[in-house]
Each structure stands twice: as structure tokens, then as C-alpha cells.
Amino acid sequence: MTAANPATLSSNRRPNSKLSPAGGSAVRSPVAVQRPFSLRGFASLLMMLCVVIVLASGIALYLAPRGRVANWISWSALSLSRQQWVAVHINASVLFIVVTVTHLAMNWSRLVGYVKKPGRRRIHMKRELVLALAVLCAVFAGTILELPPINAPVEWKYEIRDSWEHRADPTASRDGLGVPERLAAKRSAPSYHTAPLRS
């Protein structure tokens, strides 16, 4: 019995194959297959990014002064003015709504499966659904009726904006005018090269 020539074995071996650690037959290396584009994954990632932008712009507007004070002191955050943050917040919210509706349309059967039992018309997760609706109604009613502590974030917002006005109020200034008086004087002065202030 003649031994096999190693050169012959190496020439007959495929380029994408290698010998097993036990010295047995050649094992093919896995071939990378391009994954098809996932519309659901795209919608989920875009929706998550929109949430991040909406949260960031919402925090910036929450901490921002009122429009007239922001215009007067030239307020900005991350090199964006208050009006720019408002535009970013609105456009990100609109995009989030569109992506959310698309995501719900593509996953409607799964969403219904969370609420209804498979093969039945009975509502599934009754306690979770009732508790979610109760929390939503409590927050909504507390916000409308201005009940503490639900209304606390709104009060904090007004306190933050009042603090901006207190900082910008030049009680020790030379003319003795406050921010409202300064803005009224600036609006009444004729100007043909500056845009009107927006609140």
C-alpha cells in the first residue's frame, strides 16, 4: 500500500476548506451571506433615534428661558438657539409619529397578540391593561387639574424660566429698565434691517 503524496492532497483541497483538528476530512469554512434589508429593524432603530432627539430637544426647551428673554439674551444650547431647538423638536416629533404608525402597521398582529389570547376573543393581560389606562388617566387628570405632585414638573419649568428673567432683569442697570420694558422699547423703535422678535 503506497502512501498518498502530500503535494497531491494539497492540490486537490479546495481553497475554502481546511482539515479538522483530528486530522479527518476537510471541513468547509463558513461563507458570509449578505443579510437582506430588514424594514422592521430599520423602523425600530429610526424610532429609537427619534426618541433620543425628542428627549434631548425637550430637555433643552424645558431648561430654556421664555422666548422674549431668550431673544434678548441670545440664549443658546449646544450652539442652537431656542427657535432652532423648537424646530428640531417639532420635526423629530413628526418623524417619530410617522415611524411609529408604520411600525404599528407592520407589527399589528403581534400587538394584538399581547392584548388578546390566541384563538380566543377574550382580552389577555387585563390587569396590565387596566393599570396602564389608570396611570394614563391619573397623569392626564392631575395635569389638567394642576394637582401635586403630578403638576410639579410644570411648576419647576416656570421657576426655571422665572430664574432666567431674574438673571436678565437689570435692576442695577444704568437705564433702570427691566426686560419687558427693554423689549417694548426695542419693538417700538423703527428698524429696517432686523427681523421682529418672536416669542
C-alpha positions in Angstrom: 0.0 0.0 0.0 1.5 3.3 -1.1 1.3 6.5 0.9 -0.5 9.4 -0.6 1.6 12.2 -1.8 1.1 15.4 0.4 1.5 17.6 -2.7 -1.4 15.8 -4.4 -3.6 16.3 -1.3 -2.8 20.0 -1.0 -3.5 20.5 -4.7 -6.9 18.7 -4.5 -8.0 20.6 -1.4 -10.5 23.5 -2.0 -9.4 27.0 -1.1 -12.2 27.5 1.4 -11.7 24.1 3.2 -9.4 23.1 6.0 -8.5 19.9 7.8 -10.4 19.1 11.0 -8.3 19.2 14.3 -8.5 15.3 14.4 -6.9 15.0 11.0 -10.0 13.8 9.4 -11.8 15.0 6.3 -11.7 18.6 5.1 -14.2 21.0 6.7 -15.6 23.9 4.7 -15.2 27.3 6.2 -18.5 29.3 6.5 -19.3 31.6 3.6 -20.6 35.0 4.5 -24.1 35.5 3.2 -25.4 39.1 2.8 -28.4 39.6 5.1 -31.5 41.1 3.4 -32.6 44.6 4.4 -35.0 44.5 7.4 -37.7 47.1 7.2 -38.8 46.3 10.8 -35.3 46.7 12.1 -34.9 50.0 10.2 -38.2 51.3 11.6 -37.2 50.3 15.2 -33.8 51.9 15.0 -35.2 55.1 13.5 -37.9 55.2 16.1 -35.3 54.8 18.9 -33.2 57.6 17.4 -36.2 59.9 17.1 -37.0 59.3 20.8 -33.4 60.3 21.7 -33.7 63.5 19.7 -37.2 64.3 21.1 -35.9 63.8 24.6 -32.8 65.9 24.1 -34.8 68.8 22.5 -37.5 68.5 25.1 -34.9 68.8 27.9 -33.3 71.8 26.2 -36.7 73.6 25.8 -37.6 72.7 29.4 -34.5 74.4 30.7 -34.6 77.3 28.2 -35.9 80.8 29.1 -39.1 82.2 27.7 -39.0 83.3 24.0 -38.7 87.0 24.6 -35.9 86.6 27.2 -34.1 84.0 25.0 -34.1 86.6 22.2 -32.9 89.3 24.4 -30.0 87.5 26.0 -29.2 85.5 22.8 -29.7 82.2 24.7 -28.3 79.0 23.0 -27.6 75.4 24.0 -25.1 73.3 22.1 -24.8 76.2 19.6 -28.5 76.1 18.8 -30.9 78.9 19.6 -34.3 78.4 21.2 -36.1 78.7 17.9 -33.8 76.0 16.4 -34.5 73.7 19.3 -38.2 74.2 18.7 -37.8 73.3 15.0 -35.8 70.2 15.9 -38.3 69.1 18.5 -41.3 69.6 16.1 -39.7 67.8 13.1 -38.4 64.9 15.3 -41.8 64.5 16.8 -43.5 64.4 13.3 -40.9 61.8 12.1 -41.5 59.8 15.3 -45.2 59.8 14.7 -44.8 58.6 11.1 -42.3 55.9 12.0 -44.5 54.7 14.9 -47.6 54.4 12.8 -45.5 52.4 10.2 -44.1 50.2 12.9 -47.5 49.5 14.4 -48.9 48.6 10.9 -46.1 46.1 10.3 -46.4 44.6 13.8 -50.1 44.9 14.3 -50.7 41.1 14.7 -48.1 40.9 17.4 -49.5 43.9 19.2 -53.0 42.3 19.1 -51.4 39.1 20.5 -50.4 41.0 23.6 -53.9 42.1 24.3 -56.0 39.1 23.1 -55.4 35.4 23.8 -54.5 33.3 20.7 -57.6 31.7 19.2 -59.9 33.5 21.6 -61.8 36.7 21.7 -61.1 37.3 25.4 -58.8 40.1 26.4 -55.4 39.0 27.6 -53.4 40.8 30.3 -56.5 42.5 31.7 -54.8 43.8 34.9 -51.8 45.2 32.9 -54.2 47.0 30.5 -56.4 48.4 33.3 -53.3 49.6 35.2 -51.8 51.3 32.2 -55.1 53.1 31.5 -55.4 54.1 35.1 -51.9 55.6 35.2 -52.5 57.5 32.0 -55.8 58.9 33.2 -54.3 59.9 36.5 -51.4 61.8 34.9 -53.8 63.4 32.4 -56.3 64.5 35.1 -53.6 65.6 37.5 -52.0 67.8 34.8 -55.3 69.4 33.9 -56.4 70.0 37.5 -52.9 71.1 38.5 -52.7 68.5 41.3 -49.4 67.9 43.2 -47.1 66.1 42.8 -48.1 65.5 39.1 -48.0 69.2 38.4 -44.6 69.6 40.0 -42.6 69.4 36.7 -44.7 72.2 35.3 -44.1 74.4 38.3 -40.4 73.6 38.1 -40.4 74.8 34.5 -41.9 78.1 35.4 -39.4 78.5 38.3 -36.6 77.9 35.9 -37.9 80.4 33.4 -38.5 83.0 36.1 -34.9 82.5 37.2 -33.8 83.3 33.7 -35.8 86.5 33.8 -34.4 87.3 37.2 -30.9 87.0 35.8 -31.7 89.1 32.8 -33.6 91.7 34.8 -31.2 94.7 35.0 -32.4 96.2 38.3 -28.9 97.6 38.8 -28.5 98.8 35.2 -28.0 102.3 34.1 -31.3 102.9 32.5 -33.3 101.0 35.2 -35.5 99.2 32.7 -36.5 95.6 33.0 -36.6 93.0 30.3 -40.2 93.7 29.3 -39.6 97.5 29.1 -36.4 96.9 27.1 -38.2 94.6 24.6 -41.1 97.1 24.3 -38.7 99.9 23.6 -36.9 97.8 21.0 -40.1 96.9 19.2 -41.3 100.4 19.1 -38.0 101.7 17.7 -38.1 101.8 13.8 -35.8 99.2 12.3 -35.4 98.1 8.7 -32.6 95.7 9.0 -33.6 93.4 11.8 -36.3 90.8 11.9 -39.0 91.1 14.5 -38.6 89.2 17.7 -40.6 86.0 18.1 -41.8 84.7 21.4 
